[in-house]
Amino acid sequence: MRPFELDPLFRSVNTLPGVGPRNQKLLEKLVDGPKVADLLWHLPVDFIDRRAQPKIAEAEPGKVATIKIKIQKHLRPQRRGAPFRIICEDETGAIAAVFFRGKPDWIEKQLPIGEERYISGVVERFQDSKQISHPDIMPADMNIADIAVCEPVYPLTQGITNKIFRKILGGALELVPELPEWQDPSFVKQRQWPRWANAVRNVHKIEDEKSLLPEAPDRVRLAYDELLSNQLALALVRQSFKKKKGRSFPVATELREKLKAVLPFQLTGAQARSIQEIDEDMVSSYRMLRLLQGDVGSGKTIVAVMSVLNAVASGVQAAIMAPTEILARQHEQTIAPWLDALGIAHVTLTGRDKGKKREALLEQIASGEAQVVIGTHALFQDSIIFADLGLAVIDEQHRFGVHQRLKLSEKGKGVDVLVMTATPIPRSLTLTAFGDMEVSRLDEKPPGRKPIDTRLISTDHLPQLIDSLSREIEKGTQIYWVCPLVEESEVVSLAAAEERYTALQQLFGDKVGLVHGRMKAEEKDDVMWRFAANEISILIATTVIEVGVNVPNATIMVIEHAERFGLAQLHQLRGRVGRGDKESFCFLLYQGPLSETGKERLSVMRQTEDGFVIAEKDLELRGAGDLLGTQQSGLPKFKTADLEHHKDLLQIARDDAKLILEKDPELSSERGKALRVLLYLFERDQSITYLRSG
């Protein structure tokens, strides 16, 4: 049950004064939620300082001033489009209050001739006189201390003004409860942080520019609370996962020696280190939950196979899952010869296998005859039963979260889970998206890989590029051509790809193939296989994921409108070439003029091929939300924390969460109970169920 002291924050916004059905809809859209708490997390981005109270003669143009005036004259507009001007004075001079498209009757009522008022706004100079456009108007008998304040300015949506939002927020702030302190008291004292309730009130009181900075103490306090709730929730999942007994799988030394004898390459230091980390997990009686991060071409597959051998040697099954059918088949092509050489029985199951063939494969999996099962993520389905699954390897699946990982591990008794990704993720995001897992990194490339020659080419030089490509095609070179990404419209992206396809087909005939998101899986696979078999010389594609096939003969990558792609995507695409021993090229076609960010992004691509360096730079340039596309990446959406500015806090929060659960695994101490309140506050209460379920 949610602690009752949080009830005021979980009320609907429509319980606040001034929120009717229309405002409720607008607010829910604006603050991304229906609750009072969602309003509190909607932080100001600017402020209007009304504290300056000069006389008219001293009021400086370009600055906000709050001035006591007497209304002298109404000048109604003489022509259409002209403003309504009201001449006001004090003992030092005159100033005009100017209203464009205002209702004259309303204006005259607000500022009647002969009366005094306060007006507040930005002073402007027009011809030789001063004016304020659309000033805020207050009665002259108002307490000046209530008017001359620093007023926060919020991100808004059409239909909600700053004035309306502040009034509604005022009602929300009155409901803020005093909650038990969940942070370590000495840590709070050392950082000089206020209590939680004070921090919430303070972030909406702006004193100066410093109050708006991510490093302002109140903002840092709230950010750390949220990051701690995130890391504590993940630590509880990790603890729950480990509590469920795993099985110990000794290192398959004999099988490994046989495999190394048939491998045409030596393992890199990073591969050997990662294999050792995985071995330690598999040997222990706890269940493994590990992320293997490695750049495109860093050799994750062989690391996974070495882990598979541990499971097989212990007499249990291993499953290897890929996100698409074509990648599952590619894994089969790579892995099958190794398993065959060791006499290990394996099957590949994808959506294409139907009828009797599928039934036969399911029977082999259920009976245990199939020691290794390769397939798509469809292996998750309830209808697929394993005889005794001991290890699950999940490839390139940063799209599913913690709960699916747990679900997968329920496919067998104490299943060890290894998740692999070729999407380099900055350390800070690894902690938030994969904080429930231990992490191994492959940070060196196998020897013999040549660097990819990356060049920037303006679209003005497209004809010359096509000329040089035609000479390469005659030599037997294969080319990927990625068409511009049009975020707003798949239809426009498709039209651009089809246009490029038609243009290149006129030059190269049936040597050109096209894959796009709207094709059926079978059609797409057919084109990809023809490209892999060198029947097609140029493969045109609309999206990143569809070029996930390993074609060593493809040595040229052309990315059209490269300025529209994120750094991580450009890096992923470039990694599709340079997979053989031939020199490879990546041409980034851009349309000028480039923005500063665009220039920086493309120059980073020229300077480095290190995916981890690129990922950190991408985070810096784009922010966390856009980096992997929060919706499809398993990344949590933070309300008060900003990973770009608060990433140093993330490691502290991870260490803190670990320490908390070591001392108080059930969260039953006084601080533990307060931390449960924190988890409910940030709606991470699902993790509390792991305490109960054990």
N, C-alpha and C positions, 0 to 999 in steps of 0.2 A: 504494500500500500504506500502511496505517495505521502510523505510527512505532511500533517495538516497545516504546518506553518507556511508551506509553499502554496496553499490554496489560493490566496489573493492573486498570486502571479500567474496562475493557470486559469483564471477567469477569462471569459471571452471579452474582447475589446468593447463589445457592445454594452457592457455593464458600466462603462465609464461615461461621465457627463459629456454631452456634446456629440455622442456617437450614435447616429441613426443608421437605418439600413444602407443608405447610399455611402455615407462615410465609412461604415464598417467594411464594405467591399473594397473601397479604395485603400483603406489602411492595411487590410490583410494582404493586398497585393504589394503595397509599399514596404511593409516590414517583414514580408515573407512568413506570415503566420497569423493565427487568429487570437493569440493570447496576450494578456497584459505584459508578460515577460518579453515578448517579441518587440514591443514598443521600447522597452528599456534598453535593448541591445542596439537600437537604431541610433547610432552616435552622430553628433554634429560634425560637419566638415568645414565650417567657417563660422565667423561671428560678425555682428554689427556692434561697434563700440559707440554707444550713445552717451558716454560719460562726459564728453566735451560739451560745455554749456557757455559758449562765447556770446558776446553781444554781436549784433549783425555786422558791425564794422570790422570785428576781429575774426569773423567766420572765414576759414580758409577754403577756397575751391578745391574739390577733390576729396575733402574729408567730411565725415559724418558729424553733424552738429545738432544739438537739441536747444532750441531757442524759444524764449517767451516773446510773443509778438502781439500787436494790436492790429485788427483787420481794418484797412482803410478804404478799399475800393474793389468792386467786382468788374472784371473786364471780360464780358462774354465774347466768344469767338465771332469774328465778322465774316469769315469765309470757312468753307468746309475743310476739315483737316487741321484747322488752326486750334491751338490749345485754349482752355479756359484759364485765365490768369487772375490771381487774387493778390493785390498789393498789400503787404504787411509792413509794419514799422516797429522799431523800438527807439529809444532816445538817441541811438548812434547812427541810424540809417534805415534804408528800406531793402526789402527782399520780396521776391514774388513766389507764391505757391502755384505750381503749374500742373494742370490736369489735362491729359490727352484723352479724348473720347469718354470723358466723365459725364455723369448726368448732372446738368446745371442745378436743378432743384436740390439734389442731395448735397452738392458742394456748398451751395449758399447756406443750407441748413447747418452744415458742419462748421462753416467759417462765417458767421453772421457779422456784418459791418458794425464796427464800434466795440466789439467784444475782444477779450484776450484769450489766447490759447497757447499751448506749447505745440510747436511743429518740429519734426525730427526727420532727417534724411541727409543725402549727400549734397553738399553745396556745389552749385555749378556757376560758371560765369557765362552769361548770354549777352552779347554785345557789350555794353558797359555796365550792366547791372548783375546782381546775384539772384539766383533762384534755386528752389528745391522742387524737383519733379515728384509728383505723387507722394508728398510727405505723410508720415504717420501723424495723426492729430490727437492731442490729449487735452482735457479741460485744464484751465489755468489754476484751478484750486487743487489739482492733484499734487501729492507729495513728490517733489522733484527726485527724491531718492528712489521712488518706484519707477520713474521714467528713465532717468539717466543711468542705464545699466549696460552691461555687456550681454548682447542677445545672441544665443546660439542659432546657427543656420543649418538646416538639415537637408539631406537629399530628399526630394519630393516627387510626387506623381501629380499629373494633371488633376485638378479638382481639390487638392489639399494644399492650402497655403501654409507658410511658416507659422503664421499667427494661430491658425486652427490647430496645427500639429502641436505647437507648444502648449496650448490650452489643454488638449487631450492628454498630452504627456504629463502635465502637472497633476492631473487626476491619478495617473498611473504611479507617479513618484510618491504620492501620499500612501499608496498601498505597500510600499517596500517594507518588508518585515526585517526585524533584527534576527539574524540566523546564527547558529553556533559557529565558532571559528574552526574551520577545517584545515587551515594551514598551520604549520609548525610555528609556535609563538616566537621562538628565537629567530626564525627565518623572516617573519613579518617585521620584527623589531630591527633586524639588520638592514632590511630593505626600506625601512620607514614607510611601510604601507598602511593605509587606513583600513578600518574594518570593512567587510564586504558592502554593507548597506550604505555606508558613507561614500565608498568609491562609486557606487551606482548613482547616488545623488550628485556627486561632484563632477562626474564626466559630462553631466548636462549643464553644469555651471561653468561658463567660460570666463576666465579672467584676462587672458592674453593669448598670443599665438602659441606659446608653449603648452597651454592646456589641450591643444588639438593634436599635438605630436604623439605618435605611437609610444614614445618613451616617457610620456607624462605618467607620474606614479599611479594615478587612479586607473589609467588605461592599462598599465602594465599589470597591476593587481588583478583586474578582471580577465585580462588575456591569460595570465598564469592559472587562474582558477579554471578557465575553460580547457587549457592544455593539460592540466593535471587531471581533469575529469576524463579527457580523451585517453590519456596514457594509463590511468587507473582502470578504465573500462577494458582496455586491451590487455592489461596485465592480469585482470580477472579471467578473461577468456583464456589467456596463456596458462594461468594457474589451473583452471578447470580442465583444460586439454591435458595438462601434465598429470593431474590427479587420476584421470582415467588411465589405468595401467597400460603401458605399451608392452612391446615384446622386444627382447634383445636379439639383434641379428649380428652375429660375428662377421668380421671382415672375410670376404671370399677370396683369400690370398691365391689359392690354386687357380681358380677361374680367371682371376685378374692377370696372373702371369701368362696364361695361355692367350688371353686377349691382347696383352701388350706385344706378344710375339708376332701377332698378325697385323698390328696397326702400322700404317706406313709413316707414322709421325711420333715424336716424343711429346710427352705431356709438358705443359708450361709450369712454371713455379706456382702461378695462381691456381691452375687446375689441381695440382698436387695438394696445395693448401686447402682448397675447398673440399676435395675428396676426404681429406683427413678430418675436417670439421663435421662433415656429414657422417663419416664412420663413427665418430665419438657419439653423435646423437643416436645412431642406429644400434650401437653396442649397448647403450644405456637402457634401463628398463622403462624409461619415460618415453612418451611418444614424440617423434620428431615433427616439428613444424618450422621449416626453414625456407627462406627465400634465397634463390641463387640468381644474383644479378650479374649479367655479363653483356658487354656490348655485342652488336651484330658481329658474328664471325669470331667470337672469343673462345668458342669451343665448349658450350654448355652441354651439348648432346652426349659427349663422351663422359663427362662428369656424371650425368644422369645414369648412363649405362653402367658405370662402375658401381653406382648405388644399387641399381637393379640386381646386379650379380649377388650382392649381400643377401637380398630377399630370396632370390632363386636358390642359392646355396643352402638357405635355411629351410627350403621346402615350401615356401609360400609364393603367392602370385604377386606380380608387379603390374601396374597399369601406367601407361604413358598417354597423356591426353593433350591434344592440340586444339586451337580454336576453330580451325576450318578443316574440311575434308582434305583439301590439297596439301595442307601442312602435315596432316596425319599420314598421308601417303608418302610424303617426303621423308618423314621420320622413318617410315617402314623401309624406304629405299636405303637410307643411311645405316639403320640399325640391323636390318635383316641379315646382311652378310656376316656381321660380327656374331650375332646370336647363332646363326647356322654353323659357323666355325667352332662354336662351343657346344653344339648339339642341344641348344635350348629351344623348346617348342614355343612358337609365337603365332598370334593371329592379329589381323587388323579388322576392326569393325567400324563402319561409318554408316551414315544414313542411306547410302546407295545400296547397301546389302539388304536385299528383300527376299521374302519367300523362304524356300527351302535352304538356300545358302545361309541366310541369317539364322534360321533355326539351328543349323549345324554349328555355326560359330558360337551361338549362345550356349549350346550344349557343351562345347569344348571349354568355355569359360566356367560354366557351372560345375563341370566334373573335375576341373583342375588340370585337365589335359593341356590346356593353354597356360604355359608358365608366365608368359609376358603377353599383355593385351595392349595393343596400340589402337587409338581411336580418337574421336572428337569428344567434346565435353558432354556429348550425349551419353557417355558411359556413366554419368551421374544418375541416369533415369532409374526409377524404382524397378523397372522390368528386367534390368540387367543384374544378374546374381552371380557373385564370384564364389568359388569353392572356398578360398581362404586368401583374401587380399591382405598383403602385408605392407606394401609400399605403393603410394600414388604419386606420380610425377605429373604436375600440371604445367603445361607450357604456355607462355604468353597469355596469361589470363589475369591482367590487372583489372578486369572489369567485374570480377565478383568479389564480394566482401567476406568478412569474417565468418558470417553465419553459413555461407555456402561451403567454406573450407571445413567448417565443423561437420556439415552434413556429409561431405565426401568421406570424412574419416570414419563415419558410421557404416560404411560399406563392408567393413570387416572388423575383426577384433584388434583394437589398438593399432590402427593403421598409421604408419609413418607417412608424413606429407612433405613433398619437396615441390615448391612453386618456382618456376623459372621465368625470368623476363629479360627480353633484349631491349626493353625501353629503359634507358638509364634514368634513374629517378634521383633527384637531389636527396642528400641525407635526411634533411628535415621532412621531406614528404614521405620518405621510406618509413620514418618513425610514425607518421600519422596514418598512412594507408596500410602499412604492414607491421605495425607496432606489436602485433600479437605474435610475430615470428622472429626467429634468429636470422641473421643475414650473412651470407657469404658473397664475396665480390670477385669476379674475374676481371682484373684490371690490367691484363696484358694480352696482347694478341699473339697467336701462334707464329713462330718464325717463318720467314719466307713470304709473308703477305706484303705486297708492295703498297706504298701509300697511294691514295686516289688523287689524281690531279684535278683539283676543283677550280673552275673558272667562272667568272661572272660575265654574262653577255647581254647587252641591251637587246630588246626585241627588234630594234631597228636593223640588227645584223642577222636576223633569222634566215634570209635567203642564203647568205654565205655559209651559215652553219649547216643548212640542209645540203648544200653542195658538198661540203667536206664529209658529211655522214654518208652520202651516196657512194663516195670512194671507199669508205670503211665497209659498207655492205658488200661491195664487190669483193673485198678481201675475206668475207665470211664472218665479219663481226656482227654481234647481236646488240640491240639497243632497246632500253626501256624509255618510254616517253610519257611522263606524267603530266596530265592536263591541269589547268588552273582549278583550284578549289574554290567553289562559290558557296560559302557557308549557308547563305540564306536559302539557296535553292538547288536541290538535287537536279531539277529539270534543266537549269541553266548550265550546271556543271556537265551534264550529259550532252547538251547541245554543243558546248565548246569542244568536248572530246570527239563527238561525231563529225564536227566541222574539220578538226585536225585530221581525223581518220580519212575523211573524204579527200582532203588536200594531199595527204601523203600517199594515198592509194593511187591517185592519178599519176604519181611519180614512180611508185614501186610496186603497183599492182597487188597481187595476192600475198606479197611478202609482209603485208601489214595486218596486224590483228588488233582487236579492241576488246577490253574487259571493263565493265562498269557495274555499279551496284544494283541496277535493275534487271540484270540478266539472271536467268535461273542458274542454280549451282552447277548443273550438268553442262550448260552452255559455256559457263565461265571456265570450268575445269578443262573442257575440251580445248579452248583457246590456249590456256596455260600449258597443257601437255604438248600442244603443237609447238609452242615457243620453246619449251624444255627440250623437245626433240629436234630443234633447229629447222623446223618447217616454216617458221615465221621469223623474219629478221627484225621487225620493229613491233614492239608490244605497246599499245597505247592504253593507259589506265587512268581512271578518275580518282581512285582513292589509294591510300597508303597500304592498307591491309591486303589488298588484292595482288600486290606484287611480292608476296611472301615466299616465292619459290626460289630455290637455289639453282641458278643457271650459271655455272662457272664461265661459259662462253660469252655471256652478256657482259660487256666491258664498258658500255657507255650508258650513262643515265642523263636524260634531259628533263629538267623540271621547269615547266612553263609557269610564268608569273610566280617565281620563287618567293617574291616578297609577300605573298598571301599565306605562306605556310609558316608554322611555328618552327623554331630551331630543332626541337626534338623530332618533328616529322621530317624535316629536311635531312637530318642525320640518319633516321631510319631508312629513308629512301636511298640515300647515297650508299648505305651499307648493302644494298642489293647487288652492287657491282664490286669488283675487287676481290672476288671469291676464288679466283684461280691464280695462276702464276703470271698472267699477262698484265701489261700496263692498263690501268682503267682510268676513265675520265668521268667527271660529273659537271655538266653545264647548267648553271643556274641562270635561266632567262628571266630578266626583270624588265619591268616597264617603268621608266622614269617619269617624273622626278620621285626619288625615294625619300621617305620620311627618315628622320634621324635614327629611329628604332630599326627601320628596314635596312638602313646602311650598316648599322652595328651588327644586326643579325647575320647578314650575308658576309660581312667581313670575318665574323667568328667562324663561319663555315670554311672560309679559306685558310684560317690560321691553324685550326686543330681538327683532328679526327677522334679525339678522346671524348667518348659519349658522356662521361661523368662531368667533365669540364663544361661541355655544351649544355648539359641539364641544369647545372648551377646558373649558367649565364641566362638560360631560358627563364628560369624562375625569377631572376633579377629583372629581366625585360618585360615579362608578361604577368607575373604574379601567380600565385598557386592555383587559383580557380580555373584559369584558362589552360594551365600547363598540360594536364592530361584530359581536360574537359571534365569538370567535377562530376557531372551526371553519370559519365560512363567509366569512371576510373576507380571507384571504390574510395575516393578521397572524401573525408568528412567536410562538411561546410562549416566553417567557423563563424561565430557571430561577433565576437569581440577580438579574437586573436588574429594577427596579421603575420603569416609565416615569414614574409620577407623581412619584417622588422623584429619579430619575436622568436626567430628560430633558435637563438641561444637559450631561450627559456625551455625549449622543447626537450633538450637533453637533460636539463635539471629535472623537469617533470617526469621524464622516464625513470631517472635514478630514484627520485622521490617515491614514485609509485612502487618500484621494486622493493625499496626499503620498508615502505608501509606494510606491504603484504608479507614480507619476511617476519616483521614484528607482530603483525595482527592479521593473519590470513582470513579471518572471518569478519573483519571490520566490526569487532564487538566492543572495542575500547571506547572511551569518550570521544577521542578524535575519529575513531573508525565510524561511530554513529553519525558524527558531523559530516564525514566524507560520503556517507550514504545520501545525506541531504544534497550534497554537491552533485552526485551522480543523477539524482532525480531532477535537480534544477536544470541541468543541461540535457535532460532526456536521454541519459545513457543508462537508464534503469534496467534495460534488458540484461546488462552485465551483472546486476544484482541477482538475477535468477540463477546465474552460474554458482553463486555462493550457496543457494538453496539446493540446487540439483547436485552439487559436488561433482 
